[in-house]
């Protein structure tokens, strides 16, 4: 496994079109530190499971204030965005 060669490099598991709802399980098996969730293919259960295993949850993407607020309430750790100015204001609240 890659982690054996470079344990100091963190692993982020991304979206798989064939198995989108298995991303957290794959991250756990791989010993990943992050998951890159892809909307709309995630739910609260996945976020909670990831956090229970110490995995950081990123979401790709949100440029909408209401959607961002919802994701933050769900526990998303990082939101990728094209509108940094708007989303930063929501995160800082």
Chimera marker file (.cmm) of the C-alpha trace (Angstrom):
<marker_set name="trace">
<marker id="1" x="0.000" y="0.000" z="0.000" r="1" g="1" b="0" radius="0.5"/>
<marker id="2" x="1.104" y="3.581" z="-0.674" r="1" g="1" b="0" radius="0.5"/>
<marker id="3" x="1.006" y="4.478" z="3.023" r="1" g="1" b="0" radius="0.5"/>
<marker id="4" x="3.853" y="2.032" z="3.615" r="1" g="1" b="0" radius="0.5"/>
<marker id="5" x="6.117" y="4.059" z="1.333" r="1" g="1" b="0" radius="0.5"/>
<marker id="6" x="5.172" y="7.536" z="2.492" r="1" g="1" b="0" radius="0.5"/>
<marker id="7" x="3.268" y="7.468" z="5.803" r="1" g="1" b="0" radius="0.5"/>
<marker id="8" x="3.618" y="11.246" z="6.218" r="1" g="1" b="0" radius="0.5"/>
<marker id="9" x="1.544" y="11.963" z="3.097" r="1" g="1" b="0" radius="0.5"/>
<marker id="10" x="-2.156" y="12.070" z="3.859" r="1" g="1" b="0" radius="0.5"/>
<marker id="11" x="-4.629" y="10.174" z="1.709" r="1" g="1" b="0" radius="0.5"/>
<marker id="12" x="-7.907" y="11.619" z="0.448" r="1" g="1" b="0" radius="0.5"/>
<marker id="13" x="-10.457" y="9.237" z="-1.053" r="1" g="1" b="0" radius="0.5"/>
<marker id="14" x="-12.527" y="10.632" z="-3.905" r="1" g="1" b="0" radius="0.5"/>
<marker id="15" x="-15.799" y="9.892" z="-5.632" r="1" g="1" b="0" radius="0.5"/>
<marker id="16" x="-16.309" y="6.636" z="-7.509" r="1" g="1" b="0" radius="0.5"/>
<marker id="17" x="-19.175" y="6.718" z="-10.037" r="1" g="1" b="0" radius="0.5"/>
<marker id="18" x="-19.805" y="2.997" z="-9.573" r="1" g="1" b="0" radius="0.5"/>
<marker id="19" x="-19.856" y="3.095" z="-5.759" r="1" g="1" b="0" radius="0.5"/>
<marker id="20" x="-20.547" y="6.656" z="-4.599" r="1" g="1" b="0" radius="0.5"/>
<marker id="21" x="-21.999" y="5.747" z="-1.213" r="1" g="1" b="0" radius="0.5"/>
<marker id="22" x="-19.039" y="3.510" z="-0.267" r="1" g="1" b="0" radius="0.5"/>
<marker id="23" x="-16.518" y="6.357" z="-0.096" r="1" g="1" b="0" radius="0.5"/>
<marker id="24" x="-16.284" y="6.378" z="3.710" r="1" g="1" b="0" radius="0.5"/>
<marker id="25" x="-15.920" y="2.603" z="3.886" r="1" g="1" b="0" radius="0.5"/>
<marker id="26" x="-13.122" y="2.765" z="1.307" r="1" g="1" b="0" radius="0.5"/>
<marker id="27" x="-11.433" y="5.544" z="3.291" r="1" g="1" b="0" radius="0.5"/>
<marker id="28" x="-11.550" y="3.465" z="6.471" r="1" g="1" b="0" radius="0.5"/>
<marker id="29" x="-10.045" y="0.427" z="4.735" r="1" g="1" b="0" radius="0.5"/>
<marker id="30" x="-7.269" y="2.550" z="3.180" r="1" g="1" b="0" radius="0.5"/>
<marker id="31" x="-6.520" y="4.448" z="6.391" r="1" g="1" b="0" radius="0.5"/>
<marker id="32" x="-7.309" y="7.736" z="4.660" r="1" g="1" b="0" radius="0.5"/>
<marker id="33" x="-7.451" y="11.016" z="6.556" r="1" g="1" b="0" radius="0.5"/>
<marker id="34" x="-9.968" y="12.729" z="4.253" r="1" g="1" b="0" radius="0.5"/>
<marker id="35" x="-12.871" y="12.060" z="1.923" r="1" g="1" b="0" radius="0.5"/>
<marker id="36" x="-13.852" y="14.300" z="-0.957" r="1" g="1" b="0" radius="0.5"/>
<marker id="37" x="-17.645" y="13.986" z="-0.965" r="1" g="1" b="0" radius="0.5"/>
<marker id="38" x="-19.385" y="14.798" z="-4.218" r="1" g="1" b="0" radius="0.5"/>
<marker id="39" x="-22.890" y="16.191" z="-4.110" r="1" g="1" b="0" radius="0.5"/>
<marker id="40" x="-25.503" y="14.823" z="-4.084" r="1" g="1" b="0" radius="0.5"/>
<marker id="41" x="-23.889" y="11.465" z="-3.250" r="1" g="1" b="0" radius="0.5"/>
<marker id="42" x="-23.519" y="11.784" z="0.528" r="1" g="1" b="0" radius="0.5"/>
<marker id="43" x="-25.684" y="11.922" z="3.618" r="1" g="1" b="0" radius="0.5"/>
<marker id="44" x="-25.527" y="12.573" z="7.352" r="1" g="1" b="0" radius="0.5"/>
<marker id="45" x="-24.791" y="8.941" z="8.163" r="1" g="1" b="0" radius="0.5"/>
<marker id="46" x="-21.678" y="9.007" z="5.976" r="1" g="1" b="0" radius="0.5"/>
<marker id="47" x="-20.390" y="12.208" z="7.589" r="1" g="1" b="0" radius="0.5"/>
<marker id="48" x="-20.994" y="10.855" z="11.083" r="1" g="1" b="0" radius="0.5"/>
<marker id="49" x="-19.256" y="7.561" z="10.248" r="1" g="1" b="0" radius="0.5"/>
<marker id="50" x="-16.271" y="9.386" z="8.763" r="1" g="1" b="0" radius="0.5"/>
<marker id="51" x="-15.938" y="11.618" z="11.809" r="1" g="1" b="0" radius="0.5"/>
<marker id="52" x="-16.236" y="8.600" z="14.137" r="1" g="1" b="0" radius="0.5"/>
<marker id="53" x="-13.142" y="7.249" z="12.370" r="1" g="1" b="0" radius="0.5"/>
<marker id="54" x="-11.261" y="10.565" z="12.504" r="1" g="1" b="0" radius="0.5"/>
<marker id="55" x="-11.763" y="11.291" z="8.803" r="1" g="1" b="0" radius="0.5"/>
<marker id="56" x="-12.130" y="14.888" z="7.589" r="1" g="1" b="0" radius="0.5"/>
<marker id="57" x="-15.050" y="15.504" z="5.217" r="1" g="1" b="0" radius="0.5"/>
<marker id="58" x="-14.649" y="17.851" z="2.256" r="1" g="1" b="0" radius="0.5"/>
<marker id="59" x="-17.492" y="18.574" z="-0.127" r="1" g="1" b="0" radius="0.5"/>
<marker id="60" x="-17.175" y="19.367" z="-3.795" r="1" g="1" b="0" radius="0.5"/>
<marker id="61" x="-18.652" y="22.080" z="-4.099" r="1" g="1" b="0" radius="0.5"/>
<marker id="62" x="-20.974" y="24.861" z="-3.012" r="1" g="1" b="0" radius="0.5"/>
<marker id="63" x="-21.354" y="28.436" z="-4.183" r="1" g="1" b="0" radius="0.5"/>
<marker id="64" x="-24.718" y="28.904" z="-2.444" r="1" g="1" b="0" radius="0.5"/>
<marker id="65" x="-25.128" y="30.423" z="1.042" r="1" g="1" b="0" radius="0.5"/>
<marker id="66" x="-28.118" y="28.283" z="2.093" r="1" g="1" b="0" radius="0.5"/>
<marker id="67" x="-26.567" y="25.070" z="0.827" r="1" g="1" b="0" radius="0.5"/>
<marker id="68" x="-23.294" y="25.912" z="2.569" r="1" g="1" b="0" radius="0.5"/>
<marker id="69" x="-25.131" y="26.546" z="5.832" r="1" g="1" b="0" radius="0.5"/>
<marker id="70" x="-26.802" y="23.139" z="5.535" r="1" g="1" b="0" radius="0.5"/>
<marker id="71" x="-23.466" y="21.428" z="4.884" r="1" g="1" b="0" radius="0.5"/>
<marker id="72" x="-21.888" y="23.124" z="7.885" r="1" g="1" b="0" radius="0.5"/>
<marker id="73" x="-24.797" y="22.012" z="10.083" r="1" g="1" b="0" radius="0.5"/>
<marker id="74" x="-24.233" y="18.464" z="8.820" r="1" g="1" b="0" radius="0.5"/>
<marker id="75" x="-20.600" y="18.670" z="9.957" r="1" g="1" b="0" radius="0.5"/>
<marker id="76" x="-18.774" y="19.143" z="6.678" r="1" g="1" b="0" radius="0.5"/>
<marker id="77" x="-15.237" y="20.275" z="7.505" r="1" g="1" b="0" radius="0.5"/>
<marker id="78" x="-14.200" y="21.906" z="4.229" r="1" g="1" b="0" radius="0.5"/>
<marker id="79" x="-16.241" y="23.297" z="1.349" r="1" g="1" b="0" radius="0.5"/>
<marker id="80" x="-14.674" y="23.763" z="-2.049" r="1" g="1" b="0" radius="0.5"/>
<marker id="81" x="-16.131" y="26.772" z="-3.807" r="1" g="1" b="0" radius="0.5"/>
<marker id="82" x="-15.852" y="29.144" z="-6.737" r="1" g="1" b="0" radius="0.5"/>
<marker id="83" x="-17.170" y="32.005" z="-4.572" r="1" g="1" b="0" radius="0.5"/>
<marker id="84" x="-14.636" y="32.220" z="-1.754" r="1" g="1" b="0" radius="0.5"/>
<marker id="85" x="-15.851" y="35.639" z="-0.623" r="1" g="1" b="0" radius="0.5"/>
<marker id="86" x="-19.468" y="34.519" z="-0.074" r="1" g="1" b="0" radius="0.5"/>
<marker id="87" x="-18.713" y="31.114" z="1.411" r="1" g="1" b="0" radius="0.5"/>
<marker id="88" x="-16.098" y="32.504" z="3.819" r="1" g="1" b="0" radius="0.5"/>
<marker id="89" x="-18.738" y="34.848" z="5.232" r="1" g="1" b="0" radius="0.5"/>
<marker id="90" x="-21.077" y="31.904" z="5.867" r="1" g="1" b="0" radius="0.5"/>
<marker id="91" x="-18.315" y="29.818" z="7.468" r="1" g="1" b="0" radius="0.5"/>
<marker id="92" x="-17.289" y="32.671" z="9.767" r="1" g="1" b="0" radius="0.5"/>
<marker id="93" x="-20.829" y="33.033" z="11.130" r="1" g="1" b="0" radius="0.5"/>
<link id1="1" id2="2" r="1" g="1" b="0" radius="0.2"/>
<link id1="2" id2="3" r="1" g="1" b="0" radius="0.2"/>
<link id1="3" id2="4" r="1" g="1" b="0" radius="0.2"/>
<link id1="4" id2="5" r="1" g="1" b="0" radius="0.2"/>
<link id1="5" id2="6" r="1" g="1" b="0" radius="0.2"/>
<link id1="6" id2="7" r="1" g="1" b="0" radius="0.2"/>
<link id1="7" id2="8" r="1" g="1" b="0" radius="0.2"/>
<link id1="8" id2="9" r="1" g="1" b="0" radius="0.2"/>
<link id1="9" id2="10" r="1" g="1" b="0" radius="0.2"/>
<link id1="10" id2="11" r="1" g="1" b="0" radius="0.2"/>
<link id1="11" id2="12" r="1" g="1" b="0" radius="0.2"/>
<link id1="12" id2="13" r="1" g="1" b="0" radius="0.2"/>
<link id1="13" id2="14" r="1" g="1" b="0" radius="0.2"/>
<link id1="14" id2="15" r="1" g="1" b="0" radius="0.2"/>
<link id1="15" id2="16" r="1" g="1" b="0" radius="0.2"/>
<link id1="16" id2="17" r="1" g="1" b="0" radius="0.2"/>
<link id1="17" id2="18" r="1" g="1" b="0" radius="0.2"/>
<link id1="18" id2="19" r="1" g="1" b="0" radius="0.2"/>
<link id1="19" id2="20" r="1" g="1" b="0" radius="0.2"/>
<link id1="20" id2="21" r="1" g="1" b="0" radius="0.2"/>
<link id1="21" id2="22" r="1" g="1" b="0" radius="0.2"/>
<link id1="22" id2="23" r="1" g="1" b="0" radius="0.2"/>
<link id1="23" id2="24" r="1" g="1" b="0" radius="0.2"/>
<link id1="24" id2="25" r="1" g="1" b="0" radius="0.2"/>
<link id1="25" id2="26" r="1" g="1" b="0" radius="0.2"/>
<link id1="26" id2="27" r="1" g="1" b="0" radius="0.2"/>
<link id1="27" id2="28" r="1" g="1" b="0" radius="0.2"/>
<link id1="28" id2="29" r="1" g="1" b="0" radius="0.2"/>
<link id1="29" id2="30" r="1" g="1" b="0" radius="0.2"/>
<link id1="30" id2="31" r="1" g="1" b="0" radius="0.2"/>
<link id1="31" id2="32" r="1" g="1" b="0" radius="0.2"/>
<link id1="32" id2="33" r="1" g="1" b="0" radius="0.2"/>
<link id1="33" id2="34" r="1" g="1" b="0" radius="0.2"/>
<link id1="34" id2="35" r="1" g="1" b="0" radius="0.2"/>
<link id1="35" id2="36" r="1" g="1" b="0" radius="0.2"/>
<link id1="36" id2="37" r="1" g="1" b="0" radius="0.2"/>
<link id1="37" id2="38" r="1" g="1" b="0" radius="0.2"/>
<link id1="38" id2="39" r="1" g="1" b="0" radius="0.2"/>
<link id1="39" id2="40" r="1" g="1" b="0" radius="0.2"/>
<link id1="40" id2="41" r="1" g="1" b="0" radius="0.2"/>
<link id1="41" id2="42" r="1" g="1" b="0" radius="0.2"/>
<link id1="42" id2="43" r="1" g="1" b="0" radius="0.2"/>
<link id1="43" id2="44" r="1" g="1" b="0" radius="0.2"/>
<link id1="44" id2="45" r="1" g="1" b="0" radius="0.2"/>
<link id1="45" id2="46" r="1" g="1" b="0" radius="0.2"/>
<link id1="46" id2="47" r="1" g="1" b="0" radius="0.2"/>
<link id1="47" id2="48" r="1" g="1" b="0" radius="0.2"/>
<link id1="48" id2="49" r="1" g="1" b="0" radius="0.2"/>
<link id1="49" id2="50" r="1" g="1" b="0" radius="0.2"/>
<link id1="50" id2="51" r="1" g="1" b="0" radius="0.2"/>
<link id1="51" id2="52" r="1" g="1" b="0" radius="0.2"/>
<link id1="52" id2="53" r="1" g="1" b="0" radius="0.2"/>
<link id1="53" id2="54" r="1" g="1" b="0" radius="0.2"/>
<link id1="54" id2="55" r="1" g="1" b="0" radius="0.2"/>
<link id1="55" id2="56" r="1" g="1" b="0" radius="0.2"/>
<link id1="56" id2="57" r="1" g="1" b="0" radius="0.2"/>
<link id1="57" id2="58" r="1" g="1" b="0" radius="0.2"/>
<link id1="58" id2="59" r="1" g="1" b="0" radius="0.2"/>
<link id1="59" id2="60" r="1" g="1" b="0" radius="0.2"/>
<link id1="60" id2="61" r="1" g="1" b="0" radius="0.2"/>
<link id1="61" id2="62" r="1" g="1" b="0" radius="0.2"/>
<link id1="62" id2="63" r="1" g="1" b="0" radius="0.2"/>
<link id1="63" id2="64" r="1" g="1" b="0" radius="0.2"/>
<link id1="64" id2="65" r="1" g="1" b="0" radius="0.2"/>
<link id1="65" id2="66" r="1" g="1" b="0" radius="0.2"/>
<link id1="66" id2="67" r="1" g="1" b="0" radius="0.2"/>
<link id1="67" id2="68" r="1" g="1" b="0" radius="0.2"/>
<link id1="68" id2="69" r="1" g="1" b="0" radius="0.2"/>
<link id1="69" id2="70" r="1" g="1" b="0" radius="0.2"/>
<link id1="70" id2="71" r="1" g="1" b="0" radius="0.2"/>
<link id1="71" id2="72" r="1" g="1" b="0" radius="0.2"/>
<link id1="72" id2="73" r="1" g="1" b="0" radius="0.2"/>
<link id1="73" id2="74" r="1" g="1" b="0" radius="0.2"/>
<link id1="74" id2="75" r="1" g="1" b="0" radius="0.2"/>
<link id1="75" id2="76" r="1" g="1" b="0" radius="0.2"/>
<link id1="76" id2="77" r="1" g="1" b="0" radius="0.2"/>
<link id1="77" id2="78" r="1" g="1" b="0" radius="0.2"/>
<link id1="78" id2="79" r="1" g="1" b="0" radius="0.2"/>
<link id1="79" id2="80" r="1" g="1" b="0" radius="0.2"/>
<link id1="80" id2="81" r="1" g="1" b="0" radius="0.2"/>
<link id1="81" id2="82" r="1" g="1" b="0" radius="0.2"/>
<link id1="82" id2="83" r="1" g="1" b="0" radius="0.2"/>
<link id1="83" id2="84" r="1" g="1" b="0" radius="0.2"/>
<link id1="84" id2="85" r="1" g="1" b="0" radius="0.2"/>
<link id1="85" id2="86" r="1" g="1" b="0" radius="0.2"/>
<link id1="86" id2="87" r="1" g="1" b="0" radius="0.2"/>
<link id1="87" id2="88" r="1" g="1" b="0" radius="0.2"/>
<link id1="88" id2="89" r="1" g="1" b="0" radius="0.2"/>
<link id1="89" id2="90" r="1" g="1" b="0" radius="0.2"/>
<link id1="90" id2="91" r="1" g="1" b="0" radius="0.2"/>
<link id1="91" id2="92" r="1" g="1" b="0" radius="0.2"/>
<link id1="92" id2="93" r="1" g="1" b="0" radius="0.2"/>
</marker_set>
